[in-house]
Amino acid sequence: MVAWSFFRGSGPVWTRGIPKMLEWSGRERYFCPGCGTALLFKDLSQPGIYEMTTCSLDAAETVLPNDHNWTCDQLPWLKMADGLPRYATYTPPL
C-alpha cells in the first residue's frame, strides 16, 4: 500500500539528483534512479495536479489524510475503518 499526497502545480523542484521518468498511458511516473522508489505521479489528463508518495516528503507524519482514492484498485481484503470519504478514482478537485 502506498500513501500519495496531492498538490497543485506542475511538480516539485528537485534539490538533489534527477528522477527517472516513465511515461505510460497518458501518465508520468517518476522514480529514484538509484533505488527505484516511486516519488511522483502525474496524470496528464489532470493538468496542474501532481501526486507525491507521502513517505518521500520531509515531515511526512504531519501530512494527514483527507480521503481514500483509487479504491477501484484496492485489494478486496483491505478494510479501512477510519471513516474518511472513499472515491473509486480521483478525489474531487483540490
Buried (B, 14 or more C-beta within 10 A) or exposed (E): EEEBBBBEEEEBEEEEEEBEEEEEEEEBBBBEEEEEEBBBBBBEEBEEBBBBBBBBBEEEEEBEEEEBBBEEEBEEEEEEEEEEEBEEEBBEEE
